[in-house]
Amino acid sequence: MLLNKNSNEFELLCNIIDKSPDIIFSIDADGKILYVNESFTEILGYSKEEVLGKHVLEIALEESIYYACMLSVKRSGKCLNQETFFRKKNGEVISVVKNVNAVYNEKGEIDYIIVNARDMTELYNLNKQLSILKKELEKKYNIIYTVFLNIKSAVAILDKDGFYIEQNKAHEELIGYSIEELLGKTPAIHIKEPSFERIIKEIKSKGSFIGNVKIRTKSGEIKDVELISFAIYDENGEISNIVGIKEDKTQEKRNLYTDKLTQLPNRLKLIEDIKNLTNYKVILVNIDSFKEINDIYGVDLGDDILRKLGERLKHITEKHKFMVYKLSGDEFAILIDRYLSKQTLERFVNEVIYEVESKPFEANDMSINLDITLGIAEGKNNKGKNILGKADMALKYAKQNKKPYVFYSEDLKIQENYKNNLFWIKNLRKAIEEDRLLVYFQPILNNKTNQIEKYEALIRMKLDDSIISPYHFLDIAKKSKLYPAITKKIFSIVQNYTKDYEISINLSILDIFNEEITSHIIYWLRNNSCKVTFEILESEGITNYEDVSAFIKEVKNYGAKIAIDDFGSGYSNFAYILKLDVDYIKIDSSLIKNIHQDKNSQIIVETIVGLAKKLGINTIAEFVHSKEVFEKVKELGIDYSQGFYIGEPKPELIT
């Protein structure tokens, strides 16, 4: 039914058009505006009077869009869903989507054109922002993906079930498989230890796995890898993907387990290798007097010797399929990872000694012959945690007893001695810290005047309620570098007595070659008027007579006297004694203790006394423990006596 222009329906339609939220207006065939609704004026800001009769291009921005639309209308009577822009009165531009329809007259000609445009500015701006955001995300994705592909770390992405989705170049280079070869597979194809099943189980329960793994590459090479793997969760908290980052630690671990000088496996590698063995032997190989080689020929030649010894040991062990390791200093180790009878093992040990000692080592145009000492220990049934300690104890025992090699055995009481040494080192160190070292004085009698003329200062240790003899701790003090502290303690006490009494102080060769000690002695002598005799142990084996002689000369310039202690206990050389310009010879207790009934001792002592008198050297008999010994000592013409018969060591002077 046609609407009557004056009818209620027509009025209703006009109201609907006027109140529509869309911009609705009409134009004639030439583009002049005939009608605008309220939304037109409200949205664009023009009054009806300002736009009626004006050309639509005064509000429509793009002519090309307008003409394209008008062409479509003339051809088909409509132009639908066309995007364009309108300019508001204030100059602001809005985005619209319009539908254009022609209305024809009775002649079939266009009477007018209705334009229905919807303001899409917010949506347009939102889409524009989304487009910008999309481009930014694409840019970031491309950057991240490029980084992912080219990053140094090997990275792989798995799906929630652990199947490969993607990997980068470093991951492909690490494992040797292309992504095409990995699709449809899990890392179980190359992760060997721990199992991939265990790793993914931990990821699913804890969210991540961090640890060291062993992998087998496509070529079959075993590599040590540090793996950091973690889960990625979706919006529902479910695992969507798993990321794995691998760092190749093979070379780093190889360096960690390799001695730089010899390129042999080191101590850490030896400990690692024996972890899973149940029946094995360790042989420690140590060069005798290697310090002297370094001192005489220099460190560079010493290093060259170590390299060449490593090569020779490797050559020897390779025949038997044993492993050789370089430990600290001049020490090597050989690991025998299977059962060998003692006879076979001894044969191999002798082979090592022969091959090393029978052929000189050529270094820097020099031929150097080496002597070695071996310590052997056995590990069995995973009880070899301290096998290196046992082998080391056997080695030390062999050196002390001048044996080419020693098998560790409980019967040797090596460990017992070792524990005993540790006990005394610990107690000596605490005694030094807590000022529990004491000095006792033993009198020395002039055999002619029968008067006490001098004293020997002897160290003691207070331990709980006991006074401990140096017999228990003096030797270990020298080996543990605690001896200088003992010497300093003696000096600190003795200096209170030396103005009035002649005191003998024991000096070891270690003291004489200790610059701190000798400087202290010279300073003390220079600044004090004192009566002091330094007793040097002949039993320690004086080899560097020039340096000892220089020390003696210097202290004698300040009035000190020199005694050679334990004379006769070792190889006694009067020519060297004369060079040292000594004042006293203390005849060793081994010659004195039975001298009243031992003819041989009497002959030896008589000879020593006779030569000493000719050299102008006084003699002192040690270990005079009875009247019979004392009488014989005087009879033989010895000048002084010292021992329990004369007086025991006491914390105060006996006058």
C-alpha positions as CSV (number, residue, x, y, z in Angstrom):
1,M,0.0,0.0,0.0
2,L,1.3,3.5,-0.9
3,L,1.7,5.8,2.0
4,N,-0.3,9.0,2.0
5,K,1.9,12.0,2.6
6,N,-0.5,13.3,5.1
7,S,-1.2,10.0,6.7
8,N,-0.1,8.9,10.2
9,E,2.1,6.3,8.6
10,F,4.1,8.9,6.6
11,E,4.5,11.0,9.7
12,L,5.7,7.9,11.6
13,L,8.2,7.1,8.9
14,C,9.6,10.6,8.9
15,N,10.0,10.4,12.7
16,I,11.8,7.1,12.4
17,I,14.2,8.5,9.8
18,D,14.8,11.6,11.7
19,K,15.5,9.8,15.0
20,S,17.6,7.1,13.4
21,P,21.2,6.9,14.9
22,D,22.5,6.6,11.4
23,I,23.3,9.6,9.2
24,I,20.5,9.7,6.6
25,F,20.2,12.3,3.8
26,S,19.1,12.5,0.2
27,I,20.7,14.1,-2.8
28,D,19.6,14.8,-6.4
29,A,21.3,13.2,-9.4
30,D,23.8,16.0,-9.4
31,G,24.9,15.5,-5.8
32,K,23.1,18.4,-4.2
33,I,21.7,17.8,-0.7
34,L,17.9,17.7,-0.5
35,Y,17.3,16.4,3.0
36,V,19.2,15.6,6.2
37,N,18.0,13.9,9.4
38,E,18.7,14.9,12.9
39,S,21.7,12.5,13.3
40,F,23.3,14.2,10.3
41,T,23.2,17.6,12.1
42,E,24.1,16.1,15.5
43,I,27.0,14.0,14.3
44,L,28.5,16.3,11.6
45,G,27.6,19.6,13.4
46,Y,26.0,21.3,10.5
47,S,22.6,22.9,10.7
48,K,20.1,21.9,7.9
49,E,20.3,25.4,6.5
50,E,24.1,25.1,6.1
51,V,24.0,22.0,4.0
52,L,20.7,22.0,2.1
53,G,21.4,22.8,-1.6
54,K,25.1,22.3,-1.1
55,H,27.0,19.6,-3.0
56,V,27.7,16.4,-1.0
57,L,31.5,16.7,-1.7
58,E,31.6,19.5,0.8
59,I,31.3,16.9,3.5
60,A,32.5,13.8,1.6
61,L,36.3,13.8,1.5
62,E,37.3,11.5,-1.3
63,E,36.0,12.4,-4.8
64,S,37.1,9.1,-6.3
65,I,34.9,7.2,-3.9
66,Y,32.0,9.6,-4.6
67,Y,32.2,9.2,-8.3
68,A,32.6,5.5,-8.1
69,C,29.5,5.3,-6.0
70,M,27.5,7.5,-8.3
71,L,28.5,5.4,-11.3
72,S,27.3,2.3,-9.5
73,V,24.0,4.0,-8.6
74,K,23.4,5.1,-12.2
75,R,24.1,1.5,-13.4
76,S,22.4,-0.5,-10.8
77,G,20.5,1.9,-8.6
78,K,22.6,1.2,-5.5
79,C,26.0,1.3,-3.9
80,L,26.3,-0.9,-0.8
81,N,28.7,-1.1,2.1
82,Q,31.1,1.5,0.8
83,E,33.7,2.8,3.2
84,T,34.5,6.5,3.1
85,F,35.2,9.6,5.2
86,F,33.0,12.6,6.1
87,R,34.3,15.9,7.4
88,K,32.5,17.4,10.4
89,K,32.0,21.2,10.6
90,N,34.8,21.4,13.2
91,G,37.2,19.8,10.7
92,E,37.3,16.4,12.4
93,V,37.2,13.5,10.0
94,I,35.0,10.5,10.7
95,S,34.9,7.0,9.1
96,V,31.6,5.8,7.8
97,V,30.1,2.8,6.0
98,K,27.3,3.9,3.6
99,N,24.5,2.3,1.6
100,V,23.2,4.4,-1.3
101,N,19.9,3.7,-3.1
102,A,18.3,5.5,-6.0
103,V,14.5,6.4,-6.1
104,Y,13.0,6.6,-9.6
105,N,10.1,8.7,-11.0
106,E,7.4,7.5,-13.3
107,K,9.6,8.0,-16.3
108,G,12.3,5.7,-14.8
109,E,14.6,8.5,-14.2
110,I,16.4,9.0,-10.9
111,D,14.2,11.3,-8.8
112,Y,16.6,11.4,-5.8
113,I,19.2,9.3,-4.0
114,I,19.0,8.2,-0.4
115,V,22.3,7.9,1.6
116,N,22.4,5.9,4.8
117,A,25.8,6.2,6.5
118,R,26.9,4.7,9.9
119,D,29.6,6.3,11.9
120,M,32.3,3.6,12.2
121,T,35.1,5.9,13.6
122,E,35.5,4.0,16.9
123,L,35.6,0.7,15.1
124,Y,37.9,2.2,12.4
125,N,40.2,3.5,15.0
126,L,40.1,0.2,16.9
127,N,40.9,-1.7,13.7
128,K,43.6,0.8,12.9
129,Q,45.1,0.2,16.4
130,L,44.8,-3.5,16.0
131,S,46.5,-3.3,12.6
132,I,49.3,-1.3,14.1
133,L,49.5,-3.8,17.0
134,K,49.5,-6.7,14.7
135,K,52.3,-5.2,12.7
136,E,54.3,-4.6,15.9
137,L,53.6,-8.2,17.1
138,E,54.6,-9.5,13.7
139,K,57.8,-7.4,13.9
140,K,58.5,-8.7,17.5
141,Y,57.7,-12.2,16.5
142,N,60.1,-12.0,13.5
143,I,62.8,-10.6,15.9
144,I,62.1,-13.3,18.5
145,Y,62.0,-16.0,15.9
146,T,65.2,-14.7,14.3
147,V,66.9,-14.7,17.8
148,F,65.4,-18.1,18.4
149,L,66.9,-19.4,15.2
150,N,70.3,-17.8,15.7
151,I,70.9,-17.8,19.4
152,K,74.0,-19.6,20.6
153,S,72.0,-21.8,23.1
154,A,70.4,-24.9,21.6
155,V,66.6,-24.4,21.9
156,A,63.9,-26.8,21.0
157,I,60.1,-26.5,21.4
158,L,57.9,-29.6,22.1
159,D,54.2,-30.1,22.3
160,K,52.4,-31.0,25.6
161,D,53.2,-34.7,25.1
162,G,56.9,-34.1,24.4
163,F,57.0,-34.4,20.6
164,Y,59.2,-32.0,18.6
165,I,57.6,-29.0,17.0
166,E,60.6,-26.7,16.3
167,Q,64.3,-26.3,16.9
168,N,66.9,-23.6,16.2
169,K,70.2,-23.9,14.3
170,A,72.3,-24.4,17.4
171,H,70.1,-27.3,18.5
172,E,70.4,-28.9,15.1
173,E,74.2,-28.5,15.2
174,L,74.3,-29.9,18.7
175,I,72.4,-33.1,18.1
176,G,72.8,-33.5,14.3
177,Y,69.1,-34.1,13.4
178,S,67.1,-31.7,11.2
179,I,63.6,-30.7,12.3
180,E,62.1,-32.9,9.5
181,E,63.9,-35.9,11.1
182,L,62.6,-34.9,14.6
183,L,58.9,-34.3,13.8
184,G,56.8,-37.0,15.4
185,K,59.7,-38.0,17.7
186,T,60.6,-37.1,21.3
187,P,64.0,-36.2,22.7
188,A,64.3,-39.9,23.9
189,I,66.0,-40.5,20.5
190,H,69.1,-38.7,21.8
191,I,68.9,-38.1,25.6
192,K,70.5,-41.1,27.3
193,E,71.1,-40.2,30.9
194,P,68.9,-39.6,32.8
195,S,66.0,-40.9,30.7
196,F,63.7,-38.6,28.9
197,E,60.8,-40.3,30.6
198,R,62.2,-39.2,34.0
199,I,62.8,-35.7,32.7
200,I,59.3,-35.1,31.3
201,K,57.7,-36.7,34.4
202,E,59.6,-34.1,36.5
203,I,58.5,-31.3,34.2
204,K,54.8,-32.3,34.4
205,S,55.0,-32.6,38.2
206,K,57.2,-29.6,39.1
207,G,57.0,-27.4,36.0
208,S,60.6,-27.6,35.1
209,F,63.8,-29.7,35.0
210,I,67.4,-28.4,35.5
211,G,70.3,-30.7,35.3
212,N,73.2,-32.3,33.4
213,V,72.3,-34.9,30.8
214,K,74.3,-37.1,28.4
215,I,73.2,-37.1,24.8
216,R,74.1,-39.2,21.8
217,T,74.3,-37.2,18.6
218,K,73.2,-38.5,15.2
219,S,76.9,-39.4,14.5
220,G,77.0,-41.4,17.7
221,E,79.2,-39.0,19.7
222,I,78.4,-38.7,23.5
223,K,78.2,-35.2,24.8
224,D,77.7,-33.7,28.2
225,V,74.9,-31.1,28.2
226,E,73.3,-28.8,30.7
227,L,69.5,-28.9,30.2
228,I,67.0,-26.3,31.4
229,S,63.5,-27.3,30.4
230,F,60.2,-25.8,31.5
231,A,56.5,-26.0,30.7
232,I,54.3,-23.3,29.1
233,Y,50.7,-23.2,30.3
234,D,47.5,-22.2,28.5
235,E,44.7,-20.0,29.9
236,N,43.2,-23.1,31.6
237,G,46.5,-23.9,33.4
238,E,47.2,-26.9,31.2
239,I,50.6,-27.5,29.7
240,S,50.5,-26.4,26.1
241,N,54.2,-26.7,25.2
242,I,57.6,-27.6,26.7
243,V,60.8,-25.6,26.0
244,G,64.2,-27.1,26.3
245,I,67.5,-25.1,26.4
246,K,70.7,-27.0,26.1
247,E,74.3,-25.8,26.7
248,D,77.1,-28.1,25.4
249,K,79.4,-28.6,28.4
250,T,81.5,-31.3,26.8
251,Q,84.6,-29.2,26.3
252,E,84.2,-27.5,29.6
253,K,83.9,-30.8,31.4
254,R,86.8,-32.1,29.4
255,N,88.9,-29.1,30.6
256,L,87.6,-29.7,34.1
257,Y,88.8,-33.3,34.0
258,T,92.1,-32.6,32.1
259,D,95.5,-31.6,33.4
260,K,96.6,-28.6,31.3
261,L,100.3,-29.4,31.3
262,T,100.2,-33.0,30.2
263,Q,96.7,-33.2,28.7
264,L,96.1,-36.3,30.7
265,P,93.0,-36.8,32.8
266,N,93.3,-35.3,36.2
267,R,92.4,-36.2,39.8
268,L,88.8,-35.2,39.4
269,K,88.5,-37.6,36.4
270,L,90.1,-40.4,38.4
271,I,87.6,-40.0,41.3
272,E,84.8,-39.9,38.7
273,D,86.1,-43.0,37.0
274,I,86.4,-45.2,40.1
275,K,82.8,-44.4,41.3
276,N,81.2,-47.3,39.7
277,L,84.1,-49.8,39.9
278,T,84.0,-52.7,42.3
279,N,87.4,-54.3,41.9
280,Y,90.3,-52.1,41.0
281,K,93.7,-50.9,41.9
282,V,95.3,-47.4,42.0
283,I,99.0,-46.9,41.6
284,L,100.5,-43.6,42.6
285,V,103.7,-42.7,40.8
286,N,106.0,-40.0,42.3
287,I,109.3,-38.7,41.0
288,D,112.1,-38.8,43.6
289,S,113.9,-35.5,44.2
290,F,111.8,-33.6,41.6
291,K,112.3,-30.4,43.5
292,E,116.0,-30.7,43.0
293,I,115.4,-31.1,39.2
294,N,113.4,-27.9,39.2
295,D,115.9,-26.0,41.4
296,I,118.9,-27.1,39.3
297,Y,117.5,-27.1,35.7
298,G,114.6,-24.7,36.1
299,V,110.8,-25.0,36.1
300,D,110.5,-25.1,32.3
301,L,112.7,-28.2,32.0
302,G,110.8,-29.7,35.0
303,D,107.5,-29.2,33.1
304,D,109.0,-30.8,30.0
305,I,110.0,-33.8,32.1
306,L,106.5,-34.1,33.5
307,R,105.0,-34.0,30.0
308,K,107.5,-36.7,28.7
309,L,106.9,-38.9,31.8
310,G,103.2,-38.6,31.2
311,E,103.7,-39.7,27.6
312,R,105.9,-42.7,28.7
313,L,103.4,-43.8,31.3
314,K,100.6,-43.6,28.8
315,H,102.6,-45.7,26.4
316,I,103.2,-48.3,29.1
317,T,99.6,-48.4,30.3
318,E,97.9,-48.5,26.8
319,K,99.4,-51.9,26.1
320,H,97.5,-53.2,29.2
321,K,94.4,-51.0,28.6
322,F,94.9,-49.2,31.9
323,M,94.4,-45.5,32.4
324,V,97.0,-43.0,33.5
325,Y,96.2,-39.7,35.2
326,K,98.2,-36.6,36.2
327,L,97.6,-35.5,39.8
328,S,99.2,-32.5,41.6
329,G,102.9,-31.6,41.4
330,D,105.0,-34.5,40.2
331,E,102.5,-37.2,41.0
332,F,100.8,-39.5,38.5
333,A,98.2,-42.3,39.0
334,I,97.5,-45.5,37.1
335,L,94.0,-47.0,37.4
336,I,93.6,-50.8,36.9
337,D,89.9,-51.4,36.5
338,R,89.8,-55.1,36.8
339,Y,91.1,-58.0,38.9
340,L,94.8,-58.8,38.7
341,S,96.7,-61.4,40.8
342,K,99.4,-59.9,43.0
343,Q,102.0,-61.6,41.0
344,T,100.7,-60.0,37.7
345,L,100.4,-56.7,39.4
346,E,104.0,-56.8,40.8
347,R,105.2,-57.7,37.3
348,F,103.4,-54.6,35.9
349,V,104.8,-52.4,38.7
350,N,108.3,-53.5,38.0
351,E,107.7,-52.9,34.3
352,V,106.7,-49.3,35.0
353,I,109.8,-48.8,37.2
354,Y,112.1,-50.3,34.6
355,E,110.6,-48.4,31.6
356,V,110.8,-45.1,33.5
357,E,114.2,-45.5,35.2
358,S,116.2,-47.4,32.5
359,K,115.8,-44.8,29.8
360,P,116.8,-41.1,30.3
361,F,114.4,-38.3,29.4
362,E,115.6,-35.9,26.7
363,A,114.7,-32.3,27.5
364,N,116.4,-29.0,26.4
365,D,119.3,-30.9,24.9
366,M,119.9,-32.7,28.2
367,S,119.5,-36.3,29.3
368,I,117.8,-36.6,32.7
369,N,117.5,-39.9,34.6
370,L,114.5,-40.3,36.9
371,D,113.9,-42.5,39.9
372,I,110.3,-43.1,40.9
373,T,108.5,-44.4,44.0
374,L,105.1,-46.2,43.8
375,G,102.3,-46.6,46.3
376,I,99.6,-49.2,45.5
377,A,96.2,-49.6,47.0
378,E,93.2,-51.7,46.2
379,G,89.5,-50.8,46.0
380,K,86.9,-53.5,46.4
381,N,83.0,-53.6,46.6
382,N,82.6,-49.8,46.4
383,K,84.8,-49.4,49.5
384,G,87.3,-47.4,47.6
385,K,86.3,-43.9,48.7
386,N,89.6,-43.3,50.5
387,I,91.7,-45.4,48.1
388,L,93.8,-42.4,47.1
389,G,94.6,-41.7,50.7
390,K,95.7,-45.3,51.2
391,A,97.8,-45.2,48.0
392,D,99.4,-42.0,49.2
393,M,100.1,-43.5,52.6
394,A,101.8,-46.5,50.9
395,L,103.8,-44.1,48.8
396,K,105.0,-42.1,51.8
397,Y,105.9,-45.3,53.6
398,A,107.9,-46.5,50.6
399,K,109.8,-43.2,50.5
400,Q,110.5,-43.2,54.2
401,N,111.8,-46.8,54.0
402,K,113.6,-46.2,50.7
403,K,111.6,-48.9,48.9
404,P,110.8,-48.7,45.2
405,Y,107.1,-49.5,45.9
406,V,104.8,-50.6,48.7
407,F,101.3,-52.2,48.6
408,Y,99.0,-50.7,51.2
409,S,98.2,-53.1,54.0
410,E,96.6,-52.7,57.4
411,D,99.6,-54.8,58.7
412,L,101.9,-51.9,57.9
413,K,100.0,-49.7,60.3
414,I,100.3,-46.8,57.8
415,Q,96.8,-45.5,58.6
416,E,97.4,-45.8,62.3
417,N,100.6,-43.8,62.0
418,Y,98.8,-41.3,59.7
419,K,96.0,-40.8,62.3
420,N,98.7,-40.5,65.0
421,N,100.4,-37.8,63.0
422,L,97.1,-35.9,62.5
423,F,96.5,-36.2,66.3
424,W,99.8,-34.6,67.1
425,I,99.6,-31.9,64.4
426,K,96.2,-30.9,65.7
427,N,97.3,-30.8,69.3
428,L,100.6,-29.0,68.5
429,R,98.7,-26.3,66.5
430,K,96.3,-25.8,69.4
431,A,99.1,-25.7,71.9
432,I,100.8,-23.0,69.9
433,E,97.5,-21.0,69.7
434,E,96.8,-21.5,73.4
435,D,100.4,-20.8,74.6
436,R,100.8,-24.3,76.0
437,L,104.4,-24.9,74.8
438,L,106.8,-24.9,77.7
439,V,110.6,-24.8,78.0
440,Y,112.4,-27.2,80.3
441,F,116.1,-26.9,81.2
442,Q,118.5,-29.8,81.6
443,P,121.8,-29.1,83.3
444,I,125.2,-29.8,81.7
445,L,128.1,-30.6,84.1
446,N,131.8,-29.7,83.8
447,N,133.5,-33.0,84.4
448,K,136.7,-31.3,85.7
449,T,135.1,-28.8,88.2
450,N,132.1,-31.0,88.9
451,Q,130.0,-27.8,88.6
452,I,126.9,-27.2,86.4
453,E,128.0,-24.5,83.9
454,K,125.3,-24.6,81.2
455,Y,121.8,-25.8,80.3
456,E,120.0,-27.1,77.3
457,A,116.6,-25.6,76.6
458,L,114.2,-28.4,75.7
459,I,110.6,-28.0,74.4
460,R,107.6,-29.6,76.1
461,M,103.9,-29.5,75.4
462,K,101.2,-29.2,78.1
463,L,98.3,-31.5,77.2
464,D,95.5,-31.7,79.7
465,D,97.3,-32.6,83.0
466,S,100.3,-34.1,81.3
467,I,103.7,-32.7,80.1
468,I,104.5,-34.2,76.7
469,S,108.0,-35.0,75.5
470,P,109.0,-33.7,72.0
471,Y,109.6,-37.3,71.0
472,H,105.9,-37.4,70.2
473,F,105.6,-34.2,68.1
474,L,109.0,-32.8,67.0
475,D,109.4,-34.8,63.8
476,I,105.9,-34.2,62.7
477,A,106.3,-30.5,63.5
478,K,109.2,-30.3,61.0
479,K,107.1,-32.0,58.3
480,S,104.0,-29.8,58.9
481,K,105.9,-26.5,58.9
482,L,105.0,-25.8,62.6
483,Y,108.7,-26.1,63.7
484,P,109.5,-22.4,63.3
485,A,106.8,-21.6,65.9
486,I,108.5,-24.0,68.4
487,T,111.9,-22.3,67.8
488,K,110.3,-18.8,68.3
489,K,108.7,-20.1,71.6
490,I,112.1,-21.3,72.9
491,F,113.7,-17.9,72.1
492,S,110.9,-16.0,73.8
493,I,111.5,-17.8,77.1
494,V,115.3,-18.4,76.9
495,Q,116.1,-14.7,76.4
496,N,115.1,-14.1,80.0
497,Y,118.0,-16.3,81.2
498,T,120.9,-15.8,78.8
499,K,122.4,-12.8,80.5
500,D,123.2,-14.9,83.6
501,Y,123.3,-18.4,82.3
502,E,124.8,-20.2,79.3
503,I,121.9,-21.8,77.5
504,S,122.0,-24.2,74.6
505,I,119.2,-23.9,72.0
506,N,118.5,-26.6,69.4
507,L,118.4,-25.4,65.8
508,S,117.4,-27.6,62.9
509,I,118.6,-27.2,59.3
510,L,115.0,-25.9,58.7
511,D,115.6,-23.1,61.1
512,I,119.0,-22.1,59.5
513,F,117.4,-21.9,56.1
514,N,114.3,-20.1,57.4
515,E,114.9,-16.4,56.7
516,E,112.4,-15.3,59.3
517,I,114.0,-17.4,62.0
518,T,117.6,-16.4,61.2
519,S,116.6,-12.7,61.0
520,H,115.0,-13.0,64.4
521,I,118.2,-14.7,65.8
522,I,120.5,-12.0,64.4
523,Y,118.3,-9.2,65.7
524,W,118.2,-10.8,69.2
525,L,122.0,-11.3,69.3
526,R,122.6,-7.8,68.1
527,N,120.4,-6.2,70.8
528,N,121.2,-8.4,73.8
529,S,124.3,-9.4,75.7
530,C,123.8,-13.1,76.0
531,K,125.5,-16.4,76.6
532,V,124.0,-18.8,74.0
533,T,125.1,-22.0,72.2
534,F,123.3,-23.1,69.1
535,E,123.1,-26.9,68.8
536,I,122.9,-28.1,65.2
537,L,121.8,-31.7,64.6
538,E,124.5,-33.8,62.8
539,S,121.9,-36.5,62.3
540,E,119.8,-34.3,60.0
541,G,122.6,-34.6,57.4
542,I,124.3,-31.3,56.8
543,T,124.7,-31.1,53.0
544,N,124.9,-27.4,52.2
545,Y,128.0,-26.6,54.3
546,E,128.6,-23.2,52.7
547,D,125.2,-21.8,53.8
548,V,125.5,-23.4,57.3
549,S,129.1,-22.1,57.6
550,A,127.9,-18.5,56.7
551,F,125.2,-18.7,59.4
552,I,127.7,-19.9,62.0
553,K,130.2,-17.2,61.1
554,E,127.5,-14.5,61.5
555,V,126.2,-15.6,64.9
556,K,129.7,-16.2,66.3
557,N,130.5,-12.5,65.4
558,Y,127.9,-11.7,68.1
559,G,129.4,-14.0,70.7
560,A,127.3,-17.1,70.2
561,K,128.9,-20.6,70.3
562,I,128.1,-23.6,68.1
563,A,127.7,-27.3,69.1
564,I,127.2,-30.2,66.8
565,D,124.4,-32.4,68.3
566,D,124.1,-36.2,68.0
567,F,127.7,-36.5,66.8
568,G,128.5,-40.1,65.8
569,S,124.9,-41.0,64.9
570,G,125.5,-40.7,61.2
571,Y,128.5,-40.2,58.9
572,S,130.8,-37.9,60.9
573,N,133.3,-35.9,58.9
574,F,135.9,-34.0,61.0
575,A,137.1,-32.1,58.0
576,Y,133.7,-30.5,57.5
577,I,133.3,-30.0,61.3
578,L,136.5,-28.1,61.2
579,K,135.2,-25.9,58.4
580,L,132.2,-25.1,60.4
581,D,134.3,-23.8,63.3
582,V,132.3,-25.4,66.0
583,D,132.9,-25.1,69.8
584,Y,131.4,-28.3,71.1
585,I,130.7,-31.8,69.9
586,K,127.8,-33.6,71.7
587,I,128.5,-37.3,71.4
588,D,125.4,-39.2,70.5
589,S,123.5,-41.2,73.2
590,S,123.9,-44.4,71.1
591,L,127.6,-44.4,71.9
592,I,127.3,-43.3,75.5
593,K,124.4,-45.2,77.1
594,N,126.4,-48.5,77.3
595,I,129.9,-47.1,77.2
596,H,130.8,-48.6,80.7
597,Q,130.5,-52.1,79.2
598,D,130.8,-51.7,75.4
599,K,134.4,-51.8,74.2
600,N,133.6,-50.7,70.7
601,S,131.8,-47.6,71.9
602,Q,134.8,-46.8,74.1
603,I,137.2,-47.1,71.2
604,I,135.0,-44.8,69.0
605,V,134.5,-42.3,71.7
606,E,138.1,-42.3,72.6
607,T,139.0,-41.5,69.0
608,I,136.4,-38.7,68.8
609,V,137.7,-37.1,72.0
610,G,141.3,-37.4,70.9
611,L,140.6,-35.7,67.5
612,A,138.4,-33.1,69.2
613,K,141.1,-32.1,71.6
614,K,143.6,-31.7,68.8
615,L,141.0,-29.4,67.0
616,G,140.4,-27.4,70.2
617,I,136.8,-28.6,70.4
618,N,135.1,-29.4,73.7
619,T,133.1,-32.6,74.0
620,I,129.8,-33.3,75.8
621,A,128.5,-36.7,76.6
622,E,124.7,-37.2,76.2
623,F,122.5,-39.8,78.0
624,V,124.7,-40.0,81.1
625,H,122.1,-42.0,83.1
626,S,124.2,-43.8,85.8
627,K,127.2,-43.4,88.0
628,E,129.0,-46.1,86.0
629,V,128.5,-44.3,82.7
630,F,129.5,-41.0,84.4
631,E,132.8,-42.4,85.7
632,K,133.7,-44.0,82.3
633,V,132.9,-40.6,80.5
634,K,135.3,-38.8,82.9
635,E,137.9,-41.5,82.4
636,L,137.8,-41.1,78.6
637,G,138.4,-37.3,79.0
638,I,135.1,-36.0,77.9
639,D,134.7,-32.4,79.0
640,Y,131.0,-32.2,79.9
641,S,128.2,-34.6,80.9
642,Q,124.5,-34.4,80.4
643,G,121.8,-36.9,81.3
644,F,119.4,-38.0,84.0
645,Y,122.2,-38.9,86.4
646,I,123.3,-35.2,86.2
647,G,119.8,-33.8,86.3
648,E,116.4,-34.3,84.6
649,P,114.9,-31.5,82.5
650,K,113.0,-29.1,84.8
651,P,110.8,-26.0,84.2
652,E,113.3,-24.1,86.3
653,L,117.1,-23.9,86.3
654,I,119.0,-26.3,88.7
655,T,122.0,-24.5,90.2
